[in-house]
Amino acid sequence: DWWDADSTTALAQFPAGFPITIAAGIRTGLAPGQAARAVEAMSAFGLVVAVVLLLDGTAGAPAGLLAVVLLAATPAIFDNYIRVLSEPLFLLLLVLTLAAMTLTPERPWLAGLFGALGELVRYSGVALGVAAVLWSLGRGGPWRSRIERALEAALPVVAVRTWWTVRLH
């Protein structure tokens, strides 16, 4: 409970994805600050690659490169990457979810997986898993195929949500 004397008990309910990624870097031998910087740097690199791939597949490579330049020039985005925050990792998972939905629609579980991981990084990530499921359901085709795709997208979301709930309680 919030009134417990142990100050970390109240933090147990917060999404663990960001601290887990930093802990993975620490396990490889990096100092905590270096591990956090590595997560931020890899998130930035992954975001650049994901944006270029997403836009290359939908609007062409020049649009992807322009988007990366605009992202880098946006102060709010730039500021997120020079401090240790969970936003960069979440933005990467957001773009990966969108890319999986649009570039690999035949694999709805992939969009669901990125959405589920987004939920582990930030509470607002719940919307990513929901979007993956609704996207899979809303795509054309017979209702049986739509429902199967939606269930396939929901499987990683439900698995991660179940793990998180069990872990908390």
Secondary structure, 3 states (H helix, E strand, C coil): CCCCCCCCHHHHHCCCHHHHHHHHHHHCCCCHHHHHHHHHHHHHHHHHHHHHHHHHHHCCHHHHHHHHHHHHHCHHHHHHHCCCCCHHHHHHHHHHHHHHHHHCCCCHHHHHHHHHHHHHHCHHHHHHHHHHHHHHHHCCCCHHHHHHHHHHHHHHHHHHHHHHHHHHC
